Structures are given as C-alpha cells and as structure tokens.
Amino acid sequence: MSVTQGDRSIIALPCDTLRISCTSADDRECIRNIFQLDIDPDVYMTQIAAARTFTIYEEIEALVKLGKIRGGSLDCAVVIKGDKILSKEPLRFKDEFVRHKILDIIGDIMLLGLPLKAHIVATRQAMRSTRTHQETPPKN
C-alpha cells in the first residue's frame, strides 16, 4: 500500500517486525536526515520517545507576534530560524528531526488499535500525509 502527495510518500511493505525508514521533510541542511529502525518497546524508549517536535520560525512568526502560541516553548520544542537551531538545550540526537517524524508515524500506527508488522518507508514525511491517509483510505 502506498500514498503519494507531490514529493512526499509513505509505503507499507511486508515485514516480520515493525520497521520504519524515514527521511525528514525539509531541504534545509540542518534537518536533512535519513533514519531506519526496527521498533520495539526498548527502541521506542531509548531512540524515539525523547525526540522533540520542531517547527520553522518563519512559519509561526506571525502567530508568535500575536501571542497565539502559548503552549509551545523552547523547553519542549526546537525552532529552526534560517540555518540556526533555537532550543534551550542542544539536540538530543544529531538526527532528532527525523526521529520525531518516526515518532509521528508511530502515533499514527497506534491509532489502528492493532499491532502492525510492516516496513514503513516514508520520504519527506509531514504529519499532513499520514493524517490524509487516515481520513481517506486508498481505493483498491
């Protein structure tokens, strides 16, 4: 099964485990990553769970100026402004951004309510891609 939207795609292939291969969703050098893991509870806790959400400053600048972003802070998120990373602490992983994308995918998989054995391959993954797939299943 696969879903493609422009230059983004997500594909599920048969696999004996839950494996996720993912690339981050931006061309900026500081967040361009590729990562693959076989997911189990230990791997999730040690390699994925600590990955923070991130955003591009220019995409939220107007909301910040209007005081509309109150729940987010540099304590729990990473903001990218130009080629600089803004955060109260250093990146937790050198590839934290793609790990957070994997965290998003795992969250979407959990909505199935069933265990999944598949190799998920996601390129230029954005949350919008997986949400669209959940709302409009592909027609066979």
KOLKENU-478263 format. One record per residue (C-alpha): residue in one letter; x, y, z. Coordinates in nm, 3 decimals. Example, Ala and Ser with C-alpha at 12.3 -4.5 7.8 and 13.67 -1.06 7.14 Angstrom:
2
A	1.230	-0.450	0.780
S	1.367	-0.106	0.714
END
This chain:
140
M	0.000	0.000	0.000
S	0.130	0.349	-0.072
V	0.021	0.711	-0.067
T	0.199	0.984	-0.262
Q	0.136	1.359	-0.247
G	0.373	1.565	-0.458
D	0.727	1.485	-0.340
R	0.606	1.308	-0.023
S	0.523	0.939	0.001
I	0.458	0.666	0.253
I	0.470	0.298	0.163
A	0.389	-0.012	0.371
L	0.575	-0.329	0.272
P	0.551	-0.679	0.425
C	0.795	-0.736	0.713
D	0.828	-0.969	1.013
T	0.866	-0.671	1.250
L	0.764	-0.307	1.260
R	1.045	-0.130	1.076
I	1.035	0.238	0.987
S	1.264	0.408	0.735
C	1.214	0.782	0.712
T	1.362	1.100	0.570
S	1.294	1.441	0.720
A	1.062	1.675	0.535
D	1.278	1.975	0.451
D	1.566	2.068	0.222
R	1.747	2.270	0.489
E	2.087	2.118	0.552
C	2.043	2.126	0.930
I	1.737	1.898	0.923
R	1.808	1.672	0.627
N	1.829	1.322	0.778
I	1.762	0.959	0.692
F	1.699	0.704	0.965
Q	1.578	0.343	0.996
L	1.487	0.136	1.300
D	1.312	-0.186	1.391
I	1.065	-0.065	1.653
D	1.011	-0.245	1.982
P	0.934	-0.101	2.329
D	1.304	-0.065	2.424
V	1.399	0.102	2.095
Y	1.099	0.333	2.126
M	1.200	0.443	2.477
T	1.573	0.484	2.407
Q	1.579	0.603	2.046
I	1.247	0.773	1.964
A	1.041	0.896	2.262
A	1.277	1.183	2.354
A	1.271	1.339	2.006
R	1.110	1.682	2.033
T	0.871	1.844	1.795
F	1.013	2.114	1.572
T	0.896	2.399	1.357
I	1.029	2.660	1.119
Y	1.027	3.007	1.279
E	0.917	3.182	0.962
E	0.606	2.961	0.956
I	0.497	3.063	1.307
E	0.639	3.416	1.333
A	0.303	3.592	1.285
L	0.138	3.368	1.546
V	0.418	3.438	1.795
K	0.378	3.815	1.745
L	0.001	3.785	1.802
G	0.057	3.588	2.125
K	-0.126	3.286	1.981
I	0.141	3.029	2.068
R	0.129	2.979	2.441
G	0.158	2.601	2.488
G	0.482	2.564	2.298
S	0.818	2.676	2.427
L	1.187	2.614	2.370
D	1.168	2.379	2.671
C	0.973	2.120	2.471
A	1.027	2.212	2.105
V	1.303	2.305	1.865
V	1.263	2.608	1.641
I	1.462	2.646	1.322
K	1.528	3.004	1.214
G	1.721	3.024	0.889
D	2.008	2.780	0.934
K	2.016	2.821	1.313
I	1.860	2.587	1.567
L	1.694	2.759	1.861
S	1.647	2.549	2.174
K	1.716	2.571	2.546
E	1.928	2.257	2.519
P	2.131	2.100	2.238
L	1.972	1.848	2.006
R	1.912	1.522	2.190
F	2.018	1.326	1.879
K	2.212	1.453	1.576
D	1.914	1.336	1.370
E	1.642	1.440	1.617
F	1.417	1.582	1.345
V	1.378	1.257	1.152
R	1.337	1.068	1.478
H	1.046	1.298	1.562
K	0.895	1.217	1.222
I	0.922	0.848	1.314
L	0.750	0.932	1.645
D	0.464	1.089	1.446
I	0.436	0.776	1.229
I	0.429	0.550	1.537
G	0.150	0.765	1.679
D	-0.050	0.723	1.359
I	0.011	0.346	1.364
M	-0.114	0.327	1.723
L	-0.447	0.469	1.605
L	-0.502	0.138	1.421
G	-0.554	-0.028	1.759
L	-0.377	-0.341	1.635
P	-0.014	-0.446	1.615
L	0.140	-0.383	1.274
K	0.415	-0.585	1.112
A	0.530	-0.386	0.813
H	0.824	-0.191	0.679
I	0.702	0.167	0.658
V	0.909	0.377	0.417
A	0.833	0.748	0.442
T	1.002	1.012	0.229
R	0.985	1.382	0.309
Q	0.728	1.287	0.569
A	0.494	1.553	0.701
M	0.214	1.496	0.951
R	-0.036	1.603	0.686
S	0.049	1.297	0.470
T	-0.035	1.037	0.732
R	-0.344	1.222	0.851
T	-0.479	1.243	0.498
H	-0.423	0.869	0.460
Q	-0.619	0.803	0.780
E	-0.910	1.019	0.665
T	-0.928	0.891	0.307
P	-0.821	0.527	0.274
P	-0.694	0.432	-0.071
K	-0.939	0.258	-0.306
N	-0.837	-0.086	-0.426
END
